[in-house]
Amino acid sequence: MAVERKYITYNQVHKLCQASAVRILEEFKPNLMIAIGGGGYVPARILRSFLKTPGSPNIPIQAIGLSLYEKLVSEDGPEEEPGTKVTRTQWLDFSSLKNTDLIGKNILIVDEVDDTRTTLQYAVQELSKDVEAQAKKLGSTEKTNFYIFVLHNKDKPKRGALPKDMMDEGRYLAAETVGNVWCCYPWEATDIDAHDKLAAGASTKPNGH
Ligand code: 5GP
């Protein structure tokens, strides 16, 4: 059976980021964002505008590339089958990060969707290792806090797990919780007008389905 698709517009992404930025500012005050590419790039950039406070510089955005999904050649559409192994395609740029930039800081990890949670688990584990290594080098005991922001969390059993203290302390924010649907983001569309029509059609049907 074909997976149900949820079409999301740029406007909706913008407003989800805007609404979430209020909480992120109140609860976390990030010093650095790490966007998981490619889906985390656009939300991170939008968030940056809403996280900017007068008199302070923009929050820097670093990008990491992680790949889990193998593209399937399918006549039905863009759905992809989950892989189980995460591969790094890009990592932190230490030439532009000072040794101290990660230590004792609040780091906001941004992605578009939390599906099986495998990618987020990998990102937090690997970034924590980098932070530990940097702290050891500097002889620092300052705590670095990670916080996660995603546009959508799929309400389903997860394969990956996030640190207990992160969940207990509410350092995980999904702008919207959805069922086990396939989220179609506007930056993946090859025909944005058709994409927006599908998104509008879905929201005007009775009961919003
Ligand atoms: P996870 O590791 O949580 O299973 O998957 C994370 C990655 O899988 C996302 O960053 C995204 O690239 C891809 N993915 C999972 N579900 C969806 C979806 O519903 N829509 C899109 N566009 N990508 C998805």
Boltz pocket constraint, residues with backbone or C-beta under 6 A from the ligand:
constraints:
  - pocket:
      binder: B
      contacts: [[A, 39], [A, 68], [A, 69], [A, 82], [A, 111], [A, 112], [A, 113], [A, 114], [A, 115], [A, 116], [A, 117], [A, 118], [A, 119], [A, 120], [A, 181], [A, 182], [A, 183], [A, 184], [A, 185], [A, 188]]
      max_distance: 6.0
